[in-house]
Amino acid sequence: MRIEGARAVVTGANRGLGKALVEAFLERGAACVYAAGRNRDALKDVFGGQKRVIPVTLDVTSERSAVSA
């Protein structure tokens, strides 16, 4: 899989495996990563200094939230 220059969407990005995936995509040269989670402020706290990370509010258990994202 080619990651360099790609765009990625990661759910549960503010901690654990999701956070590790965001970091791995960045390390491998992803153009940007849409970091999704229920609390956008928490995502900003974790990735606030990363220009290639775009925080997205998303609750995967809510159809309304998914459509909005």
HTML snippet that shows the backbone in 3Dmol.js (N, CA, C, O; Angstrom):
<script src="https://3Dmol.org/build/3Dmol-min.js"></script>
<div id="view" style="width:600px;height:400px;position:relative"></div>
<script>
const pdb = `
ATOM      1  N   MET A   1       0.839  -1.174   0.000  1.00  0.00           N
ATOM      2  CA  MET A   1       0.000   0.000   0.000  1.00  0.00           C
ATOM      3  C   MET A   1       0.886   1.240   0.000  1.00  0.00           C
ATOM      4  O   MET A   1       1.839   1.330   0.774  1.00  0.00           O
ATOM      5  N   ARG A   2       0.572   2.189  -0.864  1.00  0.00           N
ATOM      6  CA  ARG A   2       1.320   3.436  -0.939  1.00  0.00           C
ATOM      7  C   ARG A   2       0.712   4.447   0.031  1.00  0.00           C
ATOM      8  O   ARG A   2      -0.466   4.784  -0.082  1.00  0.00           O
ATOM      9  N   ILE A   3       1.500   4.924   0.968  1.00  0.00           N
ATOM     10  CA  ILE A   3       1.013   5.875   1.965  1.00  0.00           C
ATOM     11  C   ILE A   3       1.527   7.283   1.681  1.00  0.00           C
ATOM     12  O   ILE A   3       0.817   8.256   1.934  1.00  0.00           O
ATOM     13  N   GLU A   4       2.727   7.406   1.168  1.00  0.00           N
ATOM     14  CA  GLU A   4       3.311   8.715   0.916  1.00  0.00           C
ATOM     15  C   GLU A   4       2.405   9.525  -0.016  1.00  0.00           C
ATOM     16  O   GLU A   4       2.072   9.084  -1.116  1.00  0.00           O
ATOM     17  N   GLY A   5       2.018  10.709   0.442  1.00  0.00           N
ATOM     18  CA  GLY A   5       1.164  11.588  -0.335  1.00  0.00           C
ATOM     19  C   GLY A   5      -0.322  11.259  -0.265  1.00  0.00           C
ATOM     20  O   GLY A   5      -1.139  11.988  -0.827  1.00  0.00           O
ATOM     21  N   ALA A   6      -0.683  10.175   0.414  1.00  0.00           N
ATOM     22  CA  ALA A   6      -2.080   9.762   0.505  1.00  0.00           C
ATOM     23  C   ALA A   6      -2.807  10.519   1.610  1.00  0.00           C
ATOM     24  O   ALA A   6      -2.190  11.202   2.428  1.00  0.00           O
ATOM     25  N   ARG A   7      -4.123  10.384   1.618  1.00  0.00           N
ATOM     26  CA  ARG A   7      -4.960  10.925   2.684  1.00  0.00           C
ATOM     27  C   ARG A   7      -5.580   9.749   3.414  1.00  0.00           C
ATOM     28  O   ARG A   7      -5.940   8.743   2.803  1.00  0.00           O
ATOM     29  N   ALA A   8      -5.702   9.885   4.725  1.00  0.00           N
ATOM     30  CA  ALA A   8      -6.232   8.783   5.528  1.00  0.00           C
ATOM     31  C   ALA A   8      -7.290   9.304   6.498  1.00  0.00           C
ATOM     32  O   ALA A   8      -7.272  10.467   6.902  1.00  0.00           O
ATOM     33  N   VAL A   9      -8.206   8.415   6.858  1.00  0.00           N
ATOM     34  CA  VAL A   9      -9.201   8.692   7.887  1.00  0.00           C
ATOM     35  C   VAL A   9      -9.000   7.659   8.994  1.00  0.00           C
ATOM     36  O   VAL A   9      -8.991   6.456   8.733  1.00  0.00           O
ATOM     37  N   VAL A  10      -8.840   8.128  10.217  1.00  0.00           N
ATOM     38  CA  VAL A  10      -8.639   7.237  11.362  1.00  0.00           C
ATOM     39  C   VAL A  10      -9.687   7.556  12.410  1.00  0.00           C
ATOM     40  O   VAL A  10      -9.784   8.695  12.868  1.00  0.00           O
ATOM     41  N   THR A  11     -10.480   6.550  12.797  1.00  0.00           N
ATOM     42  CA  THR A  11     -11.459   6.739  13.865  1.00  0.00           C
ATOM     43  C   THR A  11     -10.816   6.397  15.209  1.00  0.00           C
ATOM     44  O   THR A  11      -9.844   5.644  15.267  1.00  0.00           O
ATOM     45  N   GLY A  12     -11.362   6.950  16.273  1.00  0.00           N
ATOM     46  CA  GLY A  12     -10.801   6.707  17.599  1.00  0.00           C
ATOM     47  C   GLY A  12      -9.379   7.216  17.703  1.00  0.00           C
ATOM     48  O   GLY A  12      -8.528   6.597  18.343  1.00  0.00           O
ATOM     49  N   ALA A  13      -9.128   8.359  17.062  1.00  0.00           N
ATOM     50  CA  ALA A  13      -7.761   8.837  16.879  1.00  0.00           C
ATOM     51  C   ALA A  13      -7.134   9.503  18.096  1.00  0.00           C
ATOM     52  O   ALA A  13      -5.935   9.783  18.084  1.00  0.00           O
ATOM     53  N   ASN A  14      -7.899   9.762  19.134  1.00  0.00           N
ATOM     54  CA  ASN A  14      -7.337  10.517  20.255  1.00  0.00           C
ATOM     55  C   ASN A  14      -6.564   9.661  21.254  1.00  0.00           C
ATOM     56  O   ASN A  14      -5.926  10.201  22.158  1.00  0.00           O
ATOM     57  N   ARG A  15      -6.610   8.321  21.107  1.00  0.00           N
ATOM     58  CA  ARG A  15      -5.859   7.490  22.056  1.00  0.00           C
ATOM     59  C   ARG A  15      -5.644   6.091  21.468  1.00  0.00           C
ATOM     60  O   ARG A  15      -6.215   5.733  20.438  1.00  0.00           O
ATOM     61  N   GLY A  16      -4.817   5.330  22.145  1.00  0.00           N
ATOM     62  CA  GLY A  16      -4.611   3.922  21.810  1.00  0.00           C
ATOM     63  C   GLY A  16      -4.197   3.658  20.386  1.00  0.00           C
ATOM     64  O   GLY A  16      -3.349   4.356  19.828  1.00  0.00           O
ATOM     65  N   LEU A  17      -4.806   2.638  19.798  1.00  0.00           N
ATOM     66  CA  LEU A  17      -4.471   2.211  18.442  1.00  0.00           C
ATOM     67  C   LEU A  17      -4.743   3.314  17.420  1.00  0.00           C
ATOM     68  O   LEU A  17      -3.956   3.510  16.494  1.00  0.00           O
ATOM     69  N   GLY A  18      -5.843   4.027  17.584  1.00  0.00           N
ATOM     70  CA  GLY A  18      -6.152   5.113  16.656  1.00  0.00           C
ATOM     71  C   GLY A  18      -5.065   6.168  16.631  1.00  0.00           C
ATOM     72  O   GLY A  18      -4.652   6.612  15.560  1.00  0.00           O
ATOM     73  N   LYS A  19      -4.602   6.570  17.793  1.00  0.00           N
ATOM     74  CA  LYS A  19      -3.520   7.564  17.882  1.00  0.00           C
ATOM     75  C   LYS A  19      -2.247   7.029  17.237  1.00  0.00           C
ATOM     76  O   LYS A  19      -1.557   7.753  16.520  1.00  0.00           O
ATOM     77  N   ALA A  20      -1.941   5.777  17.490  1.00  0.00           N
ATOM     78  CA  ALA A  20      -0.751   5.160  16.902  1.00  0.00           C
ATOM     79  C   ALA A  20      -0.850   5.113  15.377  1.00  0.00           C
ATOM     80  O   ALA A  20       0.147   5.318  14.684  1.00  0.00           O
ATOM     81  N   LEU A  21      -2.040   4.846  14.858  1.00  0.00           N
ATOM     82  CA  LEU A  21      -2.228   4.826  13.403  1.00  0.00           C
ATOM     83  C   LEU A  21      -2.018   6.210  12.791  1.00  0.00           C
ATOM     84  O   LEU A  21      -1.383   6.335  11.744  1.00  0.00           O
ATOM     85  N   VAL A  22      -2.545   7.245  13.434  1.00  0.00           N
ATOM     86  CA  VAL A  22      -2.324   8.605  12.938  1.00  0.00           C
ATOM     87  C   VAL A  22      -0.831   8.894  12.879  1.00  0.00           C
ATOM     88  O   VAL A  22      -0.329   9.393  11.871  1.00  0.00           O
ATOM     89  N   GLU A  23      -0.131   8.585  13.945  1.00  0.00           N
ATOM     90  CA  GLU A  23       1.314   8.830  13.999  1.00  0.00           C
ATOM     91  C   GLU A  23       2.053   8.033  12.932  1.00  0.00           C
ATOM     92  O   GLU A  23       2.989   8.546  12.319  1.00  0.00           O
ATOM     93  N   ALA A  24       1.652   6.799  12.703  1.00  0.00           N
ATOM     94  CA  ALA A  24       2.297   5.956  11.687  1.00  0.00           C
ATOM     95  C   ALA A  24       2.061   6.526  10.286  1.00  0.00           C
ATOM     96  O   ALA A  24       2.987   6.562   9.475  1.00  0.00           O
ATOM     97  N   PHE A  25       0.844   6.968   9.993  1.00  0.00           N
ATOM     98  CA  PHE A  25       0.571   7.573   8.687  1.00  0.00           C
ATOM     99  C   PHE A  25       1.435   8.809   8.471  1.00  0.00           C
ATOM    100  O   PHE A  25       1.982   9.006   7.386  1.00  0.00           O
ATOM    101  N   LEU A  26       1.560   9.644   9.503  1.00  0.00           N
ATOM    102  CA  LEU A  26       2.378  10.845   9.396  1.00  0.00           C
ATOM    103  C   LEU A  26       3.846  10.495   9.163  1.00  0.00           C
ATOM    104  O   LEU A  26       4.503  11.096   8.313  1.00  0.00           O
ATOM    105  N   GLU A  27       4.354   9.530   9.912  1.00  0.00           N
ATOM    106  CA  GLU A  27       5.753   9.121   9.772  1.00  0.00           C
ATOM    107  C   GLU A  27       6.053   8.580   8.383  1.00  0.00           C
ATOM    108  O   GLU A  27       7.171   8.715   7.887  1.00  0.00           O
ATOM    109  N   ARG A  28       5.058   7.969   7.755  1.00  0.00           N
ATOM    110  CA  ARG A  28       5.246   7.366   6.442  1.00  0.00           C
ATOM    111  C   ARG A  28       4.888   8.314   5.296  1.00  0.00           C
ATOM    112  O   ARG A  28       4.832   7.904   4.136  1.00  0.00           O
ATOM    113  N   GLY A  29       4.645   9.588   5.632  1.00  0.00           N
ATOM    114  CA  GLY A  29       4.499  10.611   4.605  1.00  0.00           C
ATOM    115  C   GLY A  29       3.106  10.878   4.087  1.00  0.00           C
ATOM    116  O   GLY A  29       2.962  11.414   2.988  1.00  0.00           O
ATOM    117  N   ALA A  30       2.074  10.528   4.832  1.00  0.00           N
ATOM    118  CA  ALA A  30       0.715  10.847   4.396  1.00  0.00           C
ATOM    119  C   ALA A  30       0.567  12.359   4.233  1.00  0.00           C
ATOM    120  O   ALA A  30       1.095  13.129   5.035  1.00  0.00           O
ATOM    121  N   ALA A  31      -0.145  12.775   3.206  1.00  0.00           N
ATOM    122  CA  ALA A  31      -0.354  14.200   2.961  1.00  0.00           C
ATOM    123  C   ALA A  31      -1.179  14.818   4.082  1.00  0.00           C
ATOM    124  O   ALA A  31      -0.874  15.916   4.547  1.00  0.00           O
ATOM    125  N   CYS A  32      -2.226  14.114   4.516  1.00  0.00           N
ATOM    126  CA  CYS A  32      -3.013  14.559   5.653  1.00  0.00           C
ATOM    127  C   CYS A  32      -3.760  13.371   6.242  1.00  0.00           C
ATOM    128  O   CYS A  32      -4.019  12.370   5.573  1.00  0.00           O
ATOM    129  N   VAL A  33      -4.094  13.517   7.507  1.00  0.00           N
ATOM    130  CA  VAL A  33      -4.851  12.484   8.206  1.00  0.00           C
ATOM    131  C   VAL A  33      -6.059  13.151   8.853  1.00  0.00           C
ATOM    132  O   VAL A  33      -5.921  14.092   9.635  1.00  0.00           O
ATOM    133  N   TYR A  34      -7.238  12.654   8.517  1.00  0.00           N
ATOM    134  CA  TYR A  34      -8.464  13.096   9.166  1.00  0.00           C
ATOM    135  C   TYR A  34      -8.596  12.267  10.436  1.00  0.00           C
ATOM    136  O   TYR A  34      -8.929  11.083  10.390  1.00  0.00           O
ATOM    137  N   ALA A  35      -8.330  12.906  11.569  1.00  0.00           N
ATOM    138  CA  ALA A  35      -8.348  12.233  12.865  1.00  0.00           C
ATOM    139  C   ALA A  35      -9.735  12.395  13.466  1.00  0.00           C
ATOM    140  O   ALA A  35     -10.122  13.493  13.865  1.00  0.00           O
ATOM    141  N   ALA A  36     -10.483  11.297  13.529  1.00  0.00           N
ATOM    142  CA  ALA A  36     -11.869  11.357  13.974  1.00  0.00           C
ATOM    143  C   ALA A  36     -12.035  10.833  15.390  1.00  0.00           C
ATOM    144  O   ALA A  36     -11.367   9.887  15.807  1.00  0.00           O
ATOM    145  N   GLY A  37     -12.939  11.470  16.115  1.00  0.00           N
ATOM    146  CA  GLY A  37     -13.259  11.047  17.472  1.00  0.00           C
ATOM    147  C   GLY A  37     -14.511  11.762  17.950  1.00  0.00           C
ATOM    148  O   GLY A  37     -14.987  12.697  17.306  1.00  0.00           O
ATOM    149  N   ARG A  38     -15.034  11.326  19.064  1.00  0.00           N
ATOM    150  CA  ARG A  38     -16.266  11.915  19.595  1.00  0.00           C
ATOM    151  C   ARG A  38     -16.067  13.344  20.083  1.00  0.00           C
ATOM    152  O   ARG A  38     -16.988  14.159  20.023  1.00  0.00           O
ATOM    153  N   ASN A  39     -14.861  13.647  20.569  1.00  0.00           N
ATOM    154  CA  ASN A  39     -14.591  14.951  21.160  1.00  0.00           C
ATOM    155  C   ASN A  39     -13.493  15.655  20.366  1.00  0.00           C
ATOM    156  O   ASN A  39     -12.316  15.313  20.477  1.00  0.00           O
ATOM    157  N   ARG A  40     -13.887  16.626  19.577  1.00  0.00           N
ATOM    158  CA  ARG A  40     -12.927  17.328  18.726  1.00  0.00           C
ATOM    159  C   ARG A  40     -11.865  18.070  19.546  1.00  0.00           C
ATOM    160  O   ARG A  40     -10.707  18.156  19.135  1.00  0.00           O
ATOM    161  N   ASP A  41     -12.261  18.601  20.695  1.00  0.00           N
ATOM    162  CA  ASP A  41     -11.293  19.306  21.537  1.00  0.00           C
ATOM    163  C   ASP A  41     -10.193  18.366  22.024  1.00  0.00           C
ATOM    164  O   ASP A  41      -9.030  18.763  22.109  1.00  0.00           O
ATOM    165  N   ALA A  42     -10.552  17.127  22.343  1.00  0.00           N
ATOM    166  CA  ALA A  42      -9.550  16.145  22.763  1.00  0.00           C
ATOM    167  C   ALA A  42      -8.582  15.864  21.621  1.00  0.00           C
ATOM    168  O   ALA A  42      -7.385  15.691  21.851  1.00  0.00           O
ATOM    169  N   LEU A  43      -9.087  15.816  20.400  1.00  0.00           N
ATOM    170  CA  LEU A  43      -8.217  15.595  19.233  1.00  0.00           C
ATOM    171  C   LEU A  43      -7.263  16.770  19.055  1.00  0.00           C
ATOM    172  O   LEU A  43      -6.089  16.577  18.739  1.00  0.00           O
ATOM    173  N   LYS A  44      -7.766  17.982  19.256  1.00  0.00           N
ATOM    174  CA  LYS A  44      -6.909  19.164  19.145  1.00  0.00           C
ATOM    175  C   LYS A  44      -5.816  19.141  20.210  1.00  0.00           C
ATOM    176  O   LYS A  44      -4.683  19.545  19.951  1.00  0.00           O
ATOM    177  N   ASP A  45      -6.160  18.665  21.416  1.00  0.00           N
ATOM    178  CA  ASP A  45      -5.165  18.569  22.485  1.00  0.00           C
ATOM    179  C   ASP A  45      -4.051  17.595  22.108  1.00  0.00           C
ATOM    180  O   ASP A  45      -2.881  17.844  22.399  1.00  0.00           O
ATOM    181  N   VAL A  46      -4.411  16.494  21.467  1.00  0.00           N
ATOM    182  CA  VAL A  46      -3.435  15.458  21.118  1.00  0.00           C
ATOM    183  C   VAL A  46      -2.612  15.854  19.901  1.00  0.00           C
ATOM    184  O   VAL A  46      -1.398  15.651  19.884  1.00  0.00           O
ATOM    185  N   PHE A  47      -3.265  16.425  18.869  1.00  0.00           N
ATOM    186  CA  PHE A  47      -2.587  16.671  17.591  1.00  0.00           C
ATOM    187  C   PHE A  47      -2.536  18.149  17.210  1.00  0.00           C
ATOM    188  O   PHE A  47      -2.290  18.472  16.047  1.00  0.00           O
ATOM    189  N   GLY A  48      -2.762  19.042  18.155  1.00  0.00           N
ATOM    190  CA  GLY A  48      -2.844  20.470  17.867  1.00  0.00           C
ATOM    191  C   GLY A  48      -1.686  21.051  17.090  1.00  0.00           C
ATOM    192  O   GLY A  48      -1.884  21.980  16.307  1.00  0.00           O
ATOM    193  N   GLY A  49      -0.493  20.541  17.277  1.00  0.00           N
ATOM    194  CA  GLY A  49       0.674  21.081  16.588  1.00  0.00           C
ATOM    195  C   GLY A  49       0.934  20.492  15.217  1.00  0.00           C
ATOM    196  O   GLY A  49       1.845  20.936  14.518  1.00  0.00           O
ATOM    197  N   GLN A  50       0.162  19.513  14.825  1.00  0.00           N
ATOM    198  CA  GLN A  50       0.377  18.845  13.535  1.00  0.00           C
ATOM    199  C   GLN A  50      -0.467  19.503  12.446  1.00  0.00           C
ATOM    200  O   GLN A  50      -1.695  19.450  12.497  1.00  0.00           O
ATOM    201  N   LYS A  51       0.176  20.114  11.476  1.00  0.00           N
ATOM    202  CA  LYS A  51      -0.551  20.781  10.397  1.00  0.00           C
ATOM    203  C   LYS A  51      -1.220  19.795   9.447  1.00  0.00           C
ATOM    204  O   LYS A  51      -2.190  20.149   8.777  1.00  0.00           O
ATOM    205  N   ARG A  52      -0.722  18.576   9.379  1.00  0.00           N
ATOM    206  CA  ARG A  52      -1.296  17.579   8.460  1.00  0.00           C
ATOM    207  C   ARG A  52      -2.418  16.763   9.091  1.00  0.00           C
ATOM    208  O   ARG A  52      -2.961  15.861   8.454  1.00  0.00           O
ATOM    209  N   VAL A  53      -2.774  17.079  10.353  1.00  0.00           N
ATOM    210  CA  VAL A  53      -3.865  16.373  11.026  1.00  0.00           C
ATOM    211  C   VAL A  53      -5.084  17.284  11.076  1.00  0.00           C
ATOM    212  O   VAL A  53      -5.014  18.413  11.560  1.00  0.00           O
ATOM    213  N   ILE A  54      -6.208  16.771  10.565  1.00  0.00           N
ATOM    214  CA  ILE A  54      -7.451  17.521  10.547  1.00  0.00           C
ATOM    215  C   ILE A  54      -8.430  16.841  11.508  1.00  0.00           C
ATOM    216  O   ILE A  54      -8.918  15.750  11.212  1.00  0.00           O
ATOM    217  N   PRO A  55      -8.726  17.468  12.654  1.00  0.00           N
ATOM    218  CA  PRO A  55      -9.655  16.869  13.616  1.00  0.00           C
ATOM    219  C   PRO A  55     -11.091  16.858  13.066  1.00  0.00           C
ATOM    220  O   PRO A  55     -11.561  17.853  12.515  1.00  0.00           O
ATOM    221  N   VAL A  56     -11.768  15.734  13.224  1.00  0.00           N
ATOM    222  CA  VAL A  56     -13.145  15.575  12.752  1.00  0.00           C
ATOM    223  C   VAL A  56     -13.969  14.959  13.880  1.00  0.00           C
ATOM    224  O   VAL A  56     -13.587  13.938  14.452  1.00  0.00           O
ATOM    225  N   THR A  57     -15.102  15.588  14.193  1.00  0.00           N
ATOM    226  CA  THR A  57     -15.996  15.022  15.197  1.00  0.00           C
ATOM    227  C   THR A  57     -16.778  13.879  14.552  1.00  0.00           C
ATOM    228  O   THR A  57     -17.432  14.065  13.525  1.00  0.00           O
ATOM    229  N   LEU A  58     -16.705  12.694  15.164  1.00  0.00           N
ATOM    230  CA  LEU A  58     -17.397  11.528  14.620  1.00  0.00           C
ATOM    231  C   LEU A  58     -17.646  10.510  15.726  1.00  0.00           C
ATOM    232  O   LEU A  58     -16.728  10.089  16.429  1.00  0.00           O
ATOM    233  N   ASP A  59     -18.912  10.130  15.858  1.00  0.00           N
ATOM    234  CA  ASP A  59     -19.298   9.025  16.735  1.00  0.00           C
ATOM    235  C   ASP A  59     -19.785   7.922  15.803  1.00  0.00           C
ATOM    236  O   ASP A  59     -20.870   8.031  15.232  1.00  0.00           O
ATOM    237  N   VAL A  60     -19.003   6.871  15.645  1.00  0.00           N
ATOM    238  CA  VAL A  60     -19.333   5.818  14.666  1.00  0.00           C
ATOM    239  C   VAL A  60     -20.601   5.055  15.021  1.00  0.00           C
ATOM    240  O   VAL A  60     -21.114   4.305  14.190  1.00  0.00           O
ATOM    241  N   THR A  61     -21.117   5.227  16.231  1.00  0.00           N
ATOM    242  CA  THR A  61     -22.363   4.556  16.610  1.00  0.00           C
ATOM    243  C   THR A  61     -23.596   5.390  16.253  1.00  0.00           C
ATOM    244  O   THR A  61     -24.725   4.961  16.489  1.00  0.00           O
ATOM    245  N   SER A  62     -23.382   6.573  15.688  1.00  0.00           N
ATOM    246  CA  SER A  62     -24.476   7.477  15.347  1.00  0.00           C
ATOM    247  C   SER A  62     -24.491   7.741  13.842  1.00  0.00           C
ATOM    248  O   SER A  62     -23.542   8.298  13.292  1.00  0.00           O
ATOM    249  N   GLU A  63     -25.578   7.334  13.183  1.00  0.00           N
ATOM    250  CA  GLU A  63     -25.697   7.574  11.738  1.00  0.00           C
ATOM    251  C   GLU A  63     -25.658   9.072  11.440  1.00  0.00           C
ATOM    252  O   GLU A  63     -25.038   9.500  10.466  1.00  0.00           O
ATOM    253  N   ARG A  64     -26.312   9.852  12.266  1.00  0.00           N
ATOM    254  CA  ARG A  64     -26.337  11.308  12.082  1.00  0.00           C
ATOM    255  C   ARG A  64     -24.925  11.897  12.141  1.00  0.00           C
ATOM    256  O   ARG A  64     -24.566  12.746  11.326  1.00  0.00           O
ATOM    257  N   SER A  65     -24.144  11.447  13.095  1.00  0.00           N
ATOM    258  CA  SER A  65     -22.773  11.916  13.229  1.00  0.00           C
ATOM    259  C   SER A  65     -21.928  11.507  12.012  1.00  0.00           C
ATOM    260  O   SER A  65     -21.122  12.295  11.517  1.00  0.00           O
ATOM    261  N   ALA A  66     -22.118  10.284  11.543  1.00  0.00           N
ATOM    262  CA  ALA A  66     -21.363   9.784  10.390  1.00  0.00           C
ATOM    263  C   ALA A  66     -21.694  10.583   9.134  1.00  0.00           C
ATOM    264  O   ALA A  66     -20.799  10.930   8.364  1.00  0.00           O
ATOM    265  N   VAL A  67     -22.962  10.872   8.928  1.00  0.00           N
ATOM    266  CA  VAL A  67     -23.364  11.653   7.760  1.00  0.00           C
ATOM    267  C   VAL A  67     -22.796  13.063   7.856  1.00  0.00           C
ATOM    268  O   VAL A  67     -22.341  13.620   6.857  1.00  0.00           O
ATOM    269  N   SER A  68     -22.820  13.632   9.036  1.00  0.00           N
ATOM    270  CA  SER A  68     -22.296  14.981   9.250  1.00  0.00           C
ATOM    271  C   SER A  68     -20.794  15.048   8.981  1.00  0.00           C
ATOM    272  O   SER A  68     -20.302  16.013   8.396  1.00  0.00           O
ATOM    273  N   ALA A  69     -20.084  14.031   9.407  1.00  0.00           N
ATOM    274  CA  ALA A  69     -18.627  13.997   9.215  1.00  0.00           C
ATOM    275  C   ALA A  69     -18.304  13.923   7.745  1.00  0.00           C
ATOM    276  O   ALA A  69     -17.132  13.886   7.372  1.00  0.00           O
TER     277      ALA A  69
END
`;
const viewer = $3Dmol.createViewer("view");
viewer.addModel(pdb, "pdb");
viewer.setStyle({}, {cartoon: {color: "spectrum"}});
viewer.zoomTo();
viewer.render();
</script>
